[in-house]
Amino acid sequence: VDIDWEFPGMPGSGHPFRAEDKQNFTSLLRELRQRFDASARRGRRLYLTIAMGASDEVIANTEMQKVQRYVDTVNLMSYDLYGAW
């Protein structure tokens, strides 16, 4: 399962946000990891990945020290790193 929560905890045009979304994102991934691990113990391995922007601002609005414990892969979306095209 790939979670593509574009901008957790970040205000911006066109997407609603709440200040607590930074922690909500981590909580969502923790809950999914617990359930995926339970599934693996029953013989069905599931992978958890996230897609996120590569900018400093996006990374600052996530709890990457915690998030990295819960995901198998982080897919960095760097196509607009130096500006929107």
PyMOL Python script that loads the backbone (N, CA, C, O; Angstrom):
from pymol import cmd

cmd.read_pdbstr("""\
ATOM      1  N   VAL A   1       0.853  -1.166   0.000  1.00  0.00           N
ATOM      2  CA  VAL A   1       0.000   0.000   0.000  1.00  0.00           C
ATOM      3  C   VAL A   1       0.900   1.230   0.000  1.00  0.00           C
ATOM      4  O   VAL A   1       1.798   1.354   0.832  1.00  0.00           O
ATOM      5  N   ASP A   2       0.651   2.129  -0.934  1.00  0.00           N
ATOM      6  CA  ASP A   2       1.417   3.367  -1.016  1.00  0.00           C
ATOM      7  C   ASP A   2       0.543   4.518  -0.539  1.00  0.00           C
ATOM      8  O   ASP A   2      -0.501   4.798  -1.129  1.00  0.00           O
ATOM      9  N   ILE A   3       0.966   5.178   0.521  1.00  0.00           N
ATOM     10  CA  ILE A   3       0.250   6.328   1.057  1.00  0.00           C
ATOM     11  C   ILE A   3       0.837   7.588   0.426  1.00  0.00           C
ATOM     12  O   ILE A   3       2.033   7.858   0.543  1.00  0.00           O
ATOM     13  N   ASP A   4      -0.016   8.346  -0.238  1.00  0.00           N
ATOM     14  CA  ASP A   4       0.415   9.571  -0.908  1.00  0.00           C
ATOM     15  C   ASP A   4      -0.328  10.752  -0.288  1.00  0.00           C
ATOM     16  O   ASP A   4      -1.187  11.365  -0.923  1.00  0.00           O
ATOM     17  N   TRP A   5       0.014  11.058   0.948  1.00  0.00           N
ATOM     18  CA  TRP A   5      -0.560  12.217   1.651  1.00  0.00           C
ATOM     19  C   TRP A   5       0.387  13.359   1.334  1.00  0.00           C
ATOM     20  O   TRP A   5       1.403  13.541   2.005  1.00  0.00           O
ATOM     21  N   GLU A   6       0.055  14.113   0.329  1.00  0.00           N
ATOM     22  CA  GLU A   6       0.983  15.071  -0.270  1.00  0.00           C
ATOM     23  C   GLU A   6       1.660  16.024   0.713  1.00  0.00           C
ATOM     24  O   GLU A   6       2.884  16.159   0.690  1.00  0.00           O
ATOM     25  N   PHE A   7       0.896  16.680   1.566  1.00  0.00           N
ATOM     26  CA  PHE A   7       1.482  17.724   2.406  1.00  0.00           C
ATOM     27  C   PHE A   7       0.962  17.652   3.842  1.00  0.00           C
ATOM     28  O   PHE A   7       0.248  18.560   4.269  1.00  0.00           O
ATOM     29  N   PRO A   8       1.291  16.619   4.590  1.00  0.00           N
ATOM     30  CA  PRO A   8       0.777  16.553   5.964  1.00  0.00           C
ATOM     31  C   PRO A   8       1.273  17.730   6.802  1.00  0.00           C
ATOM     32  O   PRO A   8       2.471  18.006   6.864  1.00  0.00           O
ATOM     33  N   GLY A   9       0.333  18.412   7.442  1.00  0.00           N
ATOM     34  CA  GLY A   9       0.701  19.505   8.331  1.00  0.00           C
ATOM     35  C   GLY A   9       1.118  20.796   7.666  1.00  0.00           C
ATOM     36  O   GLY A   9       1.592  21.712   8.337  1.00  0.00           O
ATOM     37  N   MET A  10       0.950  20.888   6.353  1.00  0.00           N
ATOM     38  CA  MET A  10       1.396  22.089   5.632  1.00  0.00           C
ATOM     39  C   MET A  10       0.208  22.840   5.049  1.00  0.00           C
ATOM     40  O   MET A  10      -0.623  22.244   4.364  1.00  0.00           O
ATOM     41  N   PRO A  11       0.118  24.136   5.311  1.00  0.00           N
ATOM     42  CA  PRO A  11      -0.925  24.925   4.659  1.00  0.00           C
ATOM     43  C   PRO A  11      -0.589  25.111   3.188  1.00  0.00           C
ATOM     44  O   PRO A  11       0.577  25.098   2.792  1.00  0.00           O
ATOM     45  N   GLY A  12      -1.616  25.280   2.400  1.00  0.00           N
ATOM     46  CA  GLY A  12      -1.363  25.516   0.992  1.00  0.00           C
ATOM     47  C   GLY A  12      -2.644  25.705   0.218  1.00  0.00           C
ATOM     48  O   GLY A  12      -3.735  25.393   0.696  1.00  0.00           O
ATOM     49  N   SER A  13      -2.496  26.208  -0.956  1.00  0.00           N
ATOM     50  CA  SER A  13      -3.625  26.442  -1.833  1.00  0.00           C
ATOM     51  C   SER A  13      -4.193  25.119  -2.320  1.00  0.00           C
ATOM     52  O   SER A  13      -3.463  24.274  -2.839  1.00  0.00           O
ATOM     53  N   GLY A  14      -5.480  24.944  -2.155  1.00  0.00           N
ATOM     54  CA  GLY A  14      -6.130  23.780  -2.740  1.00  0.00           C
ATOM     55  C   GLY A  14      -6.135  22.520  -1.903  1.00  0.00           C
ATOM     56  O   GLY A  14      -6.666  21.504  -2.351  1.00  0.00           O
ATOM     57  N   HIS A  15      -5.579  22.539  -0.729  1.00  0.00           N
ATOM     58  CA  HIS A  15      -5.670  21.341   0.106  1.00  0.00           C
ATOM     59  C   HIS A  15      -5.908  21.730   1.567  1.00  0.00           C
ATOM     60  O   HIS A  15      -5.201  22.572   2.121  1.00  0.00           O
ATOM     61  N   PRO A  16      -6.911  21.107   2.175  1.00  0.00           N
ATOM     62  CA  PRO A  16      -7.175  21.397   3.588  1.00  0.00           C
ATOM     63  C   PRO A  16      -6.096  20.767   4.462  1.00  0.00           C
ATOM     64  O   PRO A  16      -5.487  19.765   4.088  1.00  0.00           O
ATOM     65  N   PHE A  17      -5.867  21.357   5.618  1.00  0.00           N
ATOM     66  CA  PHE A  17      -4.892  20.789   6.539  1.00  0.00           C
ATOM     67  C   PHE A  17      -5.269  21.179   7.955  1.00  0.00           C
ATOM     68  O   PHE A  17      -6.031  22.119   8.179  1.00  0.00           O
ATOM     69  N   ARG A  18      -4.728  20.448   8.889  1.00  0.00           N
ATOM     70  CA  ARG A  18      -4.850  20.780  10.302  1.00  0.00           C
ATOM     71  C   ARG A  18      -3.453  20.705  10.891  1.00  0.00           C
ATOM     72  O   ARG A  18      -2.631  19.903  10.449  1.00  0.00           O
ATOM     73  N   ALA A  19      -3.185  21.530  11.875  1.00  0.00           N
ATOM     74  CA  ALA A  19      -1.850  21.570  12.485  1.00  0.00           C
ATOM     75  C   ALA A  19      -1.434  20.205  13.015  1.00  0.00           C
ATOM     76  O   ALA A  19      -0.253  19.861  12.972  1.00  0.00           O
ATOM     77  N   GLU A  20      -2.381  19.430  13.511  1.00  0.00           N
ATOM     78  CA  GLU A  20      -2.056  18.115  14.075  1.00  0.00           C
ATOM     79  C   GLU A  20      -1.840  17.034  13.016  1.00  0.00           C
ATOM     80  O   GLU A  20      -1.571  15.885  13.366  1.00  0.00           O
ATOM     81  N   ASP A  21      -1.950  17.376  11.736  1.00  0.00           N
ATOM     82  CA  ASP A  21      -1.756  16.372  10.684  1.00  0.00           C
ATOM     83  C   ASP A  21      -0.339  15.815  10.651  1.00  0.00           C
ATOM     84  O   ASP A  21      -0.134  14.686  10.204  1.00  0.00           O
ATOM     85  N   LYS A  22       0.629  16.572  11.109  1.00  0.00           N
ATOM     86  CA  LYS A  22       2.001  16.049  11.196  1.00  0.00           C
ATOM     87  C   LYS A  22       2.007  14.787  12.058  1.00  0.00           C
ATOM     88  O   LYS A  22       2.581  13.769  11.673  1.00  0.00           O
ATOM     89  N   GLN A  23       1.376  14.860  13.206  1.00  0.00           N
ATOM     90  CA  GLN A  23       1.296  13.708  14.109  1.00  0.00           C
ATOM     91  C   GLN A  23       0.288  12.676  13.600  1.00  0.00           C
ATOM     92  O   GLN A  23       0.487  11.475  13.785  1.00  0.00           O
ATOM     93  N   ASN A  24      -0.799  13.137  12.957  1.00  0.00           N
ATOM     94  CA  ASN A  24      -1.788  12.204  12.408  1.00  0.00           C
ATOM     95  C   ASN A  24      -1.170  11.306  11.342  1.00  0.00           C
ATOM     96  O   ASN A  24      -1.490  10.120  11.266  1.00  0.00           O
ATOM     97  N   PHE A  25      -0.297  11.861  10.530  1.00  0.00           N
ATOM     98  CA  PHE A  25       0.392  11.091   9.494  1.00  0.00           C
ATOM     99  C   PHE A  25       1.206   9.969  10.132  1.00  0.00           C
ATOM    100  O   PHE A  25       1.145   8.820   9.693  1.00  0.00           O
ATOM    101  N   THR A  26       1.958  10.305  11.159  1.00  0.00           N
ATOM    102  CA  THR A  26       2.751   9.299  11.876  1.00  0.00           C
ATOM    103  C   THR A  26       1.844   8.253  12.502  1.00  0.00           C
ATOM    104  O   THR A  26       2.137   7.060  12.430  1.00  0.00           O
ATOM    105  N   SER A  27       0.758   8.677  13.109  1.00  0.00           N
ATOM    106  CA  SER A  27      -0.180   7.742  13.751  1.00  0.00           C
ATOM    107  C   SER A  27      -0.800   6.790  12.741  1.00  0.00           C
ATOM    108  O   SER A  27      -0.941   5.597  13.010  1.00  0.00           O
ATOM    109  N   LEU A  28      -1.168   7.316  11.582  1.00  0.00           N
ATOM    110  CA  LEU A  28      -1.728   6.470  10.527  1.00  0.00           C
ATOM    111  C   LEU A  28      -0.736   5.388  10.124  1.00  0.00           C
ATOM    112  O   LEU A  28      -1.099   4.217  10.017  1.00  0.00           O
ATOM    113  N   LEU A  29       0.507   5.776   9.903  1.00  0.00           N
ATOM    114  CA  LEU A  29       1.528   4.812   9.483  1.00  0.00           C
ATOM    115  C   LEU A  29       1.820   3.794  10.578  1.00  0.00           C
ATOM    116  O   LEU A  29       2.024   2.617  10.282  1.00  0.00           O
ATOM    117  N   ARG A  30       1.843   4.222  11.828  1.00  0.00           N
ATOM    118  CA  ARG A  30       2.075   3.307  12.949  1.00  0.00           C
ATOM    119  C   ARG A  30       0.953   2.260  13.022  1.00  0.00           C
ATOM    120  O   ARG A  30       1.219   1.070  13.186  1.00  0.00           O
ATOM    121  N   GLU A  31      -0.285   2.710  12.902  1.00  0.00           N
ATOM    122  CA  GLU A  31      -1.434   1.798  12.948  1.00  0.00           C
ATOM    123  C   GLU A  31      -1.399   0.809  11.787  1.00  0.00           C
ATOM    124  O   GLU A  31      -1.627  -0.387  11.974  1.00  0.00           O
ATOM    125  N   LEU A  32      -1.112   1.312  10.591  1.00  0.00           N
ATOM    126  CA  LEU A  32      -1.016   0.411   9.437  1.00  0.00           C
ATOM    127  C   LEU A  32       0.107  -0.602   9.624  1.00  0.00           C
ATOM    128  O   LEU A  32      -0.078  -1.781   9.321  1.00  0.00           O
ATOM    129  N   ARG A  33       1.265  -0.171  10.118  1.00  0.00           N
ATOM    130  CA  ARG A  33       2.395  -1.078  10.339  1.00  0.00           C
ATOM    131  C   ARG A  33       2.005  -2.176  11.317  1.00  0.00           C
ATOM    132  O   ARG A  33       2.325  -3.343  11.089  1.00  0.00           O
ATOM    133  N   GLN A  34       1.320  -1.828  12.399  1.00  0.00           N
ATOM    134  CA  GLN A  34       0.897  -2.835  13.378  1.00  0.00           C
ATOM    135  C   GLN A  34      -0.016  -3.863  12.732  1.00  0.00           C
ATOM    136  O   GLN A  34       0.130  -5.063  12.966  1.00  0.00           O
ATOM    137  N   ARG A  35      -0.943  -3.405  11.933  1.00  0.00           N
ATOM    138  CA  ARG A  35      -1.871  -4.335  11.269  1.00  0.00           C
ATOM    139  C   ARG A  35      -1.173  -5.147  10.178  1.00  0.00           C
ATOM    140  O   ARG A  35      -1.467  -6.330  10.005  1.00  0.00           O
ATOM    141  N   PHE A  36      -0.264  -4.529   9.452  1.00  0.00           N
ATOM    142  CA  PHE A  36       0.482  -5.258   8.427  1.00  0.00           C
ATOM    143  C   PHE A  36       1.368  -6.321   9.063  1.00  0.00           C
ATOM    144  O   PHE A  36       1.489  -7.424   8.532  1.00  0.00           O
ATOM    145  N   ASP A  37       1.983  -6.002  10.189  1.00  0.00           N
ATOM    146  CA  ASP A  37       2.812  -6.991  10.886  1.00  0.00           C
ATOM    147  C   ASP A  37       1.968  -8.153  11.384  1.00  0.00           C
ATOM    148  O   ASP A  37       2.409  -9.302  11.337  1.00  0.00           O
ATOM    149  N   ALA A  38       0.763  -7.872  11.859  1.00  0.00           N
ATOM    150  CA  ALA A  38      -0.145  -8.940  12.287  1.00  0.00           C
ATOM    151  C   ALA A  38      -0.515  -9.820  11.099  1.00  0.00           C
ATOM    152  O   ALA A  38      -0.599 -11.041  11.231  1.00  0.00           O
ATOM    153  N   SER A  39      -0.733  -9.213   9.951  1.00  0.00           N
ATOM    154  CA  SER A  39      -1.033  -9.969   8.741  1.00  0.00           C
ATOM    155  C   SER A  39       0.147 -10.856   8.343  1.00  0.00           C
ATOM    156  O   SER A  39      -0.044 -11.992   7.909  1.00  0.00           O
ATOM    157  N   ALA A  40       1.353 -10.339   8.491  1.00  0.00           N
ATOM    158  CA  ALA A  40       2.555 -11.115   8.151  1.00  0.00           C
ATOM    159  C   ALA A  40       2.681 -12.337   9.053  1.00  0.00           C
ATOM    160  O   ALA A  40       3.121 -13.395   8.603  1.00  0.00           O
ATOM    161  N   ARG A  41       2.302 -12.204  10.313  1.00  0.00           N
ATOM    162  CA  ARG A  41       2.361 -13.354  11.227  1.00  0.00           C
ATOM    163  C   ARG A  41       1.372 -14.440  10.821  1.00  0.00           C
ATOM    164  O   ARG A  41       1.533 -15.602  11.195  1.00  0.00           O
ATOM    165  N   ARG A  42       0.356 -14.065  10.062  1.00  0.00           N
ATOM    166  CA  ARG A  42      -0.615 -15.037   9.553  1.00  0.00           C
ATOM    167  C   ARG A  42      -0.239 -15.519   8.150  1.00  0.00           C
ATOM    168  O   ARG A  42      -1.000 -16.246   7.511  1.00  0.00           O
ATOM    169  N   GLY A  43       0.941 -15.106   7.678  1.00  0.00           N
ATOM    170  CA  GLY A  43       1.433 -15.598   6.397  1.00  0.00           C
ATOM    171  C   GLY A  43       1.192 -14.687   5.209  1.00  0.00           C
ATOM    172  O   GLY A  43       1.493 -15.067   4.078  1.00  0.00           O
ATOM    173  N   ARG A  44       0.665 -13.513   5.431  1.00  0.00           N
ATOM    174  CA  ARG A  44       0.423 -12.587   4.315  1.00  0.00           C
ATOM    175  C   ARG A  44       1.212 -11.304   4.531  1.00  0.00           C
ATOM    176  O   ARG A  44       0.795 -10.441   5.304  1.00  0.00           O
ATOM    177  N   ARG A  45       2.345 -11.172   3.856  1.00  0.00           N
ATOM    178  CA  ARG A  45       3.238 -10.017   3.994  1.00  0.00           C
ATOM    179  C   ARG A  45       2.724  -8.871   3.143  1.00  0.00           C
ATOM    180  O   ARG A  45       2.511  -9.025   1.941  1.00  0.00           O
ATOM    181  N   LEU A  46       2.528  -7.732   3.767  1.00  0.00           N
ATOM    182  CA  LEU A  46       2.108  -6.524   3.070  1.00  0.00           C
ATOM    183  C   LEU A  46       3.202  -5.473   3.206  1.00  0.00           C
ATOM    184  O   LEU A  46       3.874  -5.399   4.235  1.00  0.00           O
ATOM    185  N   TYR A  47       3.378  -4.675   2.183  1.00  0.00           N
ATOM    186  CA  TYR A  47       4.392  -3.628   2.194  1.00  0.00           C
ATOM    187  C   TYR A  47       3.722  -2.268   2.346  1.00  0.00           C
ATOM    188  O   TYR A  47       2.660  -2.015   1.778  1.00  0.00           O
ATOM    189  N   LEU A  48       4.356  -1.408   3.117  1.00  0.00           N
ATOM    190  CA  LEU A  48       3.850  -0.061   3.345  1.00  0.00           C
ATOM    191  C   LEU A  48       4.877   0.932   2.820  1.00  0.00           C
ATOM    192  O   LEU A  48       6.024   0.949   3.268  1.00  0.00           O
ATOM    193  N   THR A  49       4.460   1.752   1.876  1.00  0.00           N
ATOM    194  CA  THR A  49       5.343   2.759   1.302  1.00  0.00           C
ATOM    195  C   THR A  49       4.649   4.119   1.370  1.00  0.00           C
ATOM    196  O   THR A  49       3.427   4.206   1.488  1.00  0.00           O
ATOM    197  N   ILE A  50       5.447   5.163   1.292  1.00  0.00           N
ATOM    198  CA  ILE A  50       4.887   6.511   1.222  1.00  0.00           C
ATOM    199  C   ILE A  50       5.527   7.254   0.061  1.00  0.00           C
ATOM    200  O   ILE A  50       6.674   6.998  -0.307  1.00  0.00           O
ATOM    201  N   ALA A  51       4.764   8.176  -0.505  1.00  0.00           N
ATOM    202  CA  ALA A  51       5.277   9.105  -1.509  1.00  0.00           C
ATOM    203  C   ALA A  51       5.232  10.480  -0.872  1.00  0.00           C
ATOM    204  O   ALA A  51       4.208  10.880  -0.319  1.00  0.00           O
ATOM    205  N   MET A  52       6.326  11.194  -0.949  1.00  0.00           N
ATOM    206  CA  MET A  52       6.368  12.529  -0.348  1.00  0.00           C
ATOM    207  C   MET A  52       7.330  13.421  -1.106  1.00  0.00           C
ATOM    208  O   MET A  52       8.239  12.949  -1.789  1.00  0.00           O
ATOM    209  N   GLY A  53       7.110  14.725  -0.970  1.00  0.00           N
ATOM    210  CA  GLY A  53       7.999  15.695  -1.588  1.00  0.00           C
ATOM    211  C   GLY A  53       9.384  15.640  -0.964  1.00  0.00           C
ATOM    212  O   GLY A  53       9.557  15.158   0.156  1.00  0.00           O
ATOM    213  N   ALA A  54      10.354  16.134  -1.693  1.00  0.00           N
ATOM    214  CA  ALA A  54      11.744  16.067  -1.232  1.00  0.00           C
ATOM    215  C   ALA A  54      12.247  17.393  -0.666  1.00  0.00           C
ATOM    216  O   ALA A  54      13.411  17.491  -0.277  1.00  0.00           O
ATOM    217  N   SER A  55      11.397  18.406  -0.613  1.00  0.00           N
ATOM    218  CA  SER A  55      11.863  19.715  -0.138  1.00  0.00           C
ATOM    219  C   SER A  55      12.066  19.714   1.374  1.00  0.00           C
ATOM    220  O   SER A  55      11.487  18.901   2.094  1.00  0.00           O
ATOM    221  N   ASP A  56      12.890  20.628   1.829  1.00  0.00           N
ATOM    222  CA  ASP A  56      13.123  20.775   3.270  1.00  0.00           C
ATOM    223  C   ASP A  56      11.826  21.052   4.013  1.00  0.00           C
ATOM    224  O   ASP A  56      11.620  20.548   5.117  1.00  0.00           O
ATOM    225  N   GLU A  57      10.953  21.852   3.413  1.00  0.00           N
ATOM    226  CA  GLU A  57       9.690  22.211   4.062  1.00  0.00           C
ATOM    227  C   GLU A  57       8.795  20.987   4.266  1.00  0.00           C
ATOM    228  O   GLU A  57       8.203  20.821   5.333  1.00  0.00           O
ATOM    229  N   VAL A  58       8.697  20.144   3.260  1.00  0.00           N
ATOM    230  CA  VAL A  58       7.883  18.926   3.382  1.00  0.00           C
ATOM    231  C   VAL A  58       8.468  18.019   4.452  1.00  0.00           C
ATOM    232  O   VAL A  58       7.736  17.507   5.299  1.00  0.00           O
ATOM    233  N   ILE A  59       9.752  17.818   4.424  1.00  0.00           N
ATOM    234  CA  ILE A  59      10.402  16.941   5.399  1.00  0.00           C
ATOM    235  C   ILE A  59      10.253  17.506   6.812  1.00  0.00           C
ATOM    236  O   ILE A  59      10.061  16.747   7.761  1.00  0.00           O
ATOM    237  N   ALA A  60      10.340  18.823   6.960  1.00  0.00           N
ATOM    238  CA  ALA A  60      10.186  19.449   8.278  1.00  0.00           C
ATOM    239  C   ALA A  60       8.777  19.283   8.834  1.00  0.00           C
ATOM    240  O   ALA A  60       8.580  19.346  10.048  1.00  0.00           O
ATOM    241  N   ASN A  61       7.797  19.071   7.961  1.00  0.00           N
ATOM    242  CA  ASN A  61       6.416  18.914   8.400  1.00  0.00           C
ATOM    243  C   ASN A  61       6.003  17.459   8.544  1.00  0.00           C
ATOM    244  O   ASN A  61       4.813  17.144   8.579  1.00  0.00           O
ATOM    245  N   THR A  62       6.976  16.584   8.627  1.00  0.00           N
ATOM    246  CA  THR A  62       6.727  15.179   8.955  1.00  0.00           C
ATOM    247  C   THR A  62       7.651  14.802  10.107  1.00  0.00           C
ATOM    248  O   THR A  62       8.622  15.502  10.393  1.00  0.00           O
ATOM    249  N   GLU A  63       7.345  13.716  10.745  1.00  0.00           N
ATOM    250  CA  GLU A  63       8.190  13.210  11.828  1.00  0.00           C
ATOM    251  C   GLU A  63       9.028  12.054  11.279  1.00  0.00           C
ATOM    252  O   GLU A  63       8.844  10.900  11.666  1.00  0.00           O
ATOM    253  N   MET A  64       9.946  12.381  10.375  1.00  0.00           N
ATOM    254  CA  MET A  64      10.683  11.335   9.661  1.00  0.00           C
ATOM    255  C   MET A  64      11.448  10.389  10.578  1.00  0.00           C
ATOM    256  O   MET A  64      11.601   9.215  10.242  1.00  0.00           O
ATOM    257  N   GLN A  65      11.928  10.855  11.709  1.00  0.00           N
ATOM    258  CA  GLN A  65      12.624   9.947  12.637  1.00  0.00           C
ATOM    259  C   GLN A  65      11.695   8.832  13.100  1.00  0.00           C
ATOM    260  O   GLN A  65      12.139   7.709  13.340  1.00  0.00           O
ATOM    261  N   LYS A  66      10.412   9.136  13.224  1.00  0.00           N
ATOM    262  CA  LYS A  66       9.427   8.128  13.614  1.00  0.00           C
ATOM    263  C   LYS A  66       8.886   7.393  12.394  1.00  0.00           C
ATOM    264  O   LYS A  66       8.778   6.167  12.394  1.00  0.00           O
ATOM    265  N   VAL A  67       8.547   8.151  11.357  1.00  0.00           N
ATOM    266  CA  VAL A  67       7.939   7.591  10.157  1.00  0.00           C
ATOM    267  C   VAL A  67       8.793   6.475   9.563  1.00  0.00           C
ATOM    268  O   VAL A  67       8.263   5.443   9.151  1.00  0.00           O
ATOM    269  N   GLN A  68      10.100   6.671   9.516  1.00  0.00           N
ATOM    270  CA  GLN A  68      10.974   5.678   8.877  1.00  0.00           C
ATOM    271  C   GLN A  68      10.919   4.318   9.560  1.00  0.00           C
ATOM    272  O   GLN A  68      11.262   3.309   8.944  1.00  0.00           O
ATOM    273  N   ARG A  69      10.495   4.271  10.816  1.00  0.00           N
ATOM    274  CA  ARG A  69      10.354   2.983  11.512  1.00  0.00           C
ATOM    275  C   ARG A  69       9.196   2.159  10.972  1.00  0.00           C
ATOM    276  O   ARG A  69       9.199   0.933  11.084  1.00  0.00           O
ATOM    277  N   TYR A  70       8.215   2.819  10.393  1.00  0.00           N
ATOM    278  CA  TYR A  70       6.968   2.155  10.030  1.00  0.00           C
ATOM    279  C   TYR A  70       6.845   1.793   8.558  1.00  0.00           C
ATOM    280  O   TYR A  70       6.002   0.971   8.198  1.00  0.00           O
ATOM    281  N   VAL A  71       7.662   2.385   7.706  1.00  0.00           N
ATOM    282  CA  VAL A  71       7.505   2.154   6.267  1.00  0.00           C
ATOM    283  C   VAL A  71       8.629   1.285   5.714  1.00  0.00           C
ATOM    284  O   VAL A  71       9.737   1.241   6.249  1.00  0.00           O
ATOM    285  N   ASP A  72       8.301   0.597   4.621  1.00  0.00           N
ATOM    286  CA  ASP A  72       9.306  -0.213   3.936  1.00  0.00           C
ATOM    287  C   ASP A  72      10.105   0.628   2.946  1.00  0.00           C
ATOM    288  O   ASP A  72      11.300   0.404   2.751  1.00  0.00           O
ATOM    289  N   THR A  73       9.436   1.597   2.323  1.00  0.00           N
ATOM    290  CA  THR A  73      10.079   2.416   1.297  1.00  0.00           C
ATOM    291  C   THR A  73       9.508   3.825   1.323  1.00  0.00           C
ATOM    292  O   THR A  73       8.317   4.022   1.564  1.00  0.00           O
ATOM    293  N   VAL A  74      10.378   4.807   1.069  1.00  0.00           N
ATOM    294  CA  VAL A  74       9.950   6.192   0.877  1.00  0.00           C
ATOM    295  C   VAL A  74      10.249   6.552  -0.570  1.00  0.00           C
ATOM    296  O   VAL A  74      11.399   6.497  -1.006  1.00  0.00           O
ATOM    297  N   ASN A  75       9.214   6.921  -1.312  1.00  0.00           N
ATOM    298  CA  ASN A  75       9.377   7.368  -2.692  1.00  0.00           C
ATOM    299  C   ASN A  75       9.382   8.891  -2.691  1.00  0.00           C
ATOM    300  O   ASN A  75       8.362   9.516  -2.399  1.00  0.00           O
ATOM    301  N   LEU A  76      10.517   9.488  -3.014  1.00  0.00           N
ATOM    302  CA  LEU A  76      10.625  10.946  -3.015  1.00  0.00           C
ATOM    303  C   LEU A  76      10.180  11.517  -4.352  1.00  0.00           C
ATOM    304  O   LEU A  76      10.678  11.129  -5.408  1.00  0.00           O
ATOM    305  N   MET A  77       9.242  12.438  -4.287  1.00  0.00           N
ATOM    306  CA  MET A  77       8.749  13.116  -5.488  1.00  0.00           C
ATOM    307  C   MET A  77       9.562  14.394  -5.642  1.00  0.00           C
ATOM    308  O   MET A  77       9.269  15.404  -5.001  1.00  0.00           O
ATOM    309  N   SER A  78      10.564  14.350  -6.476  1.00  0.00           N
ATOM    310  CA  SER A  78      11.468  15.494  -6.623  1.00  0.00           C
ATOM    311  C   SER A  78      11.267  16.237  -7.937  1.00  0.00           C
ATOM    312  O   SER A  78      12.086  17.078  -8.309  1.00  0.00           O
ATOM    313  N   TYR A  79      10.193  15.933  -8.633  1.00  0.00           N
ATOM    314  CA  TYR A  79       9.996  16.541  -9.946  1.00  0.00           C
ATOM    315  C   TYR A  79       9.767  18.050  -9.883  1.00  0.00           C
ATOM    316  O   TYR A  79       9.988  18.739 -10.879  1.00  0.00           O
ATOM    317  N   ASP A  80       9.323  18.587  -8.723  1.00  0.00           N
ATOM    318  CA  ASP A  80       9.150  20.034  -8.619  1.00  0.00           C
ATOM    319  C   ASP A  80      10.031  20.632  -7.517  1.00  0.00           C
ATOM    320  O   ASP A  80       9.678  21.644  -6.912  1.00  0.00           O
ATOM    321  N   LEU A  81      11.157  20.009  -7.270  1.00  0.00           N
ATOM    322  CA  LEU A  81      12.052  20.427  -6.202  1.00  0.00           C
ATOM    323  C   LEU A  81      12.533  21.865  -6.384  1.00  0.00           C
ATOM    324  O   LEU A  81      12.668  22.602  -5.407  1.00  0.00           O
ATOM    325  N   TYR A  82      12.790  22.265  -7.617  1.00  0.00           N
ATOM    326  CA  TYR A  82      13.309  23.606  -7.890  1.00  0.00           C
ATOM    327  C   TYR A  82      12.262  24.547  -8.472  1.00  0.00           C
ATOM    328  O   TYR A  82      12.603  25.604  -9.003  1.00  0.00           O
ATOM    329  N   GLY A  83      10.990  24.169  -8.376  1.00  0.00           N
ATOM    330  CA  GLY A  83       9.919  25.045  -8.838  1.00  0.00           C
ATOM    331  C   GLY A  83       8.845  24.276  -9.571  1.00  0.00           C
ATOM    332  O   GLY A  83       9.084  23.190 -10.099  1.00  0.00           O
ATOM    333  N   ALA A  84       7.660  24.853  -9.598  1.00  0.00           N
ATOM    334  CA  ALA A  84       6.545  24.226 -10.320  1.00  0.00           C
ATOM    335  C   ALA A  84       6.704  24.512 -11.809  1.00  0.00           C
ATOM    336  O   ALA A  84       6.921  25.657 -12.205  1.00  0.00           O
ATOM    337  N   TRP A  85       6.599  23.506 -12.606  1.00  0.00           N
ATOM    338  CA  TRP A  85       6.776  23.692 -14.049  1.00  0.00           C
ATOM    339  C   TRP A  85       5.449  23.553 -14.696  1.00  0.00           C
ATOM    340  O   TRP A  85       5.343  23.669 -15.917  1.00  0.00           O
TER     341      TRP A  85
END
""", "prot")
cmd.dss("prot")
cmd.show_as("cartoon", "prot")
cmd.util.cbc("prot")
cmd.orient("prot")
